[in-house]
Amino acid sequence: MGIDINGTLLVVVHTFEQIDENTCKIRTISARKATKNEIKQYNEGFKMKKEYDFSKGERGKFYYPDAEFFIPIYLEREILEELEKIALKKNLEVNAIVNQFLKKELEIIKYVKG
């Protein structure tokens, strides 16, 4: 469960793939608004059992201290539409165009700073 940028509680299904020791890929499969009952459970806290059996658990199974996480960047609709046009003309993905623009912008900033 998680809360979106508008404060709406969502139930999210995702996958976690370890690419290498420093990189993982998290893919969202689905997300939906939480039901009234799920919102109530979330707000009240889930009922925990008095005791859990972790005897078959594996410590650190999903812990990767040097893992890289790629965070999503949300673009305004108008900007995305313009970037999609450019990407289509250049036969590239939008993320490649965004990275090109940002690299050029960083070069300008470094140049101006001296």
C-alpha distance (Angstrom), angle and dihedral (degrees) to the residues before:
residue distance angle dihedral
M1 . . .
G2 3.75 . .
I3 3.76 143.4 .
D4 3.81 121.5 -112.8
I5 3.80 125.4 -141.2
N6 3.81 90.0 -87.4
G7 3.82 93.0 54.8
T8 3.81 94.7 -106.5
L9 3.80 115.1 145.9
L10 3.82 110.7 -125.5
V11 3.78 134.6 -169.7
V12 3.81 105.6 -139.0
V13 3.81 129.8 -166.5
H14 3.79 114.8 -161.5
T15 3.78 144.4 161.1
F16 3.77 127.4 -130.1
E17 3.80 118.4 -151.1
Q18 3.78 123.5 -176.8
I19 3.83 105.9 -142.9
D20 3.79 95.7 -178.4
E21 3.79 135.8 -32.6
N22 3.81 91.6 -70.8
T23 3.79 103.5 34.2
C24 3.77 136.1 57.8
K25 3.80 133.6 176.0
I26 3.79 121.5 -142.0
R27 3.81 114.3 -165.4
T28 3.79 122.5 -168.1
I29 3.80 110.4 -137.8
S30 3.77 98.9 179.0
A31 3.76 142.3 -15.3
R32 3.77 129.0 -169.0
K33 3.77 138.2 170.9
A34 3.77 112.5 -87.6
T35 3.80 117.5 -109.5
K36 3.80 120.8 -115.7
N37 3.80 89.7 -101.6
E38 3.82 92.1 50.2
I39 3.82 90.8 48.5
K40 3.81 89.4 51.3
Q41 3.82 91.5 49.5
Y42 3.80 90.8 47.6
N43 3.80 93.5 49.4
E44 3.79 94.8 44.2
G45 3.77 95.1 41.2
F46 3.76 124.8 -112.7
K47 3.78 116.8 -77.3
M48 3.76 106.7 -106.0
K49 3.77 122.8 -150.7
K50 3.77 114.9 -117.5
E51 3.79 89.5 -117.1
Y52 3.83 137.9 11.0
D53 3.81 128.5 -157.9
F54 3.81 110.3 -127.8
S55 3.80 95.1 162.6
K56 3.81 91.1 116.1
G57 3.82 94.0 42.1
E58 3.79 122.1 117.2
R59 3.80 114.0 -134.7
G60 3.80 114.3 -131.2
K61 3.82 95.3 3.7
F62 3.82 93.2 143.2
Y63 3.80 99.1 26.6
Y64 3.79 115.4 110.5
P65 3.81 110.7 166.9
D66 3.81 94.4 -164.9
A67 3.81 97.0 41.4
E68 3.80 117.3 136.9
F69 3.77 119.0 -136.8
F70 3.77 121.4 -160.5
I71 3.77 108.4 -146.3
P72 3.78 120.8 -152.5
I73 3.78 118.8 -111.9
Y74 3.79 116.6 -150.6
L75 3.78 116.2 -146.0
E76 3.76 127.7 -160.7
R77 3.80 111.4 -103.6
E78 3.83 94.7 -113.8
I79 3.80 92.5 50.4
L80 3.79 92.3 47.2
E81 3.80 91.4 50.7
E82 3.81 91.8 52.4
L83 3.80 92.0 46.5
E84 3.80 90.3 49.7
K85 3.83 89.8 54.5
I86 3.80 91.2 51.0
A87 3.81 92.0 45.6
L88 3.80 91.3 50.4
K89 3.83 92.0 51.2
K90 3.81 91.6 48.5
N91 3.82 94.1 40.3
L92 3.82 91.0 -124.7
E93 3.79 136.1 124.3
V94 3.80 117.5 -97.5
N95 3.82 91.2 -116.8
A96 3.83 89.6 58.0
I97 3.81 90.6 52.6
V98 3.81 92.0 47.9
N99 3.80 91.1 49.9
Q100 3.83 91.1 49.6
F101 3.80 90.9 51.4
L102 3.79 93.3 47.1
K103 3.82 92.9 48.1
K104 3.82 90.3 52.2
E105 3.80 90.8 47.4
L106 3.81 91.1 50.9
E107 3.82 90.2 49.9
I108 3.82 89.7 53.7
I109 3.80 91.4 48.8
K110 3.83 91.4 50.4
Y111 3.81 90.8 47.6
V112 3.82 93.2 49.7
K113 3.81 92.0 47.9
G114 3.78 89.0 52.7
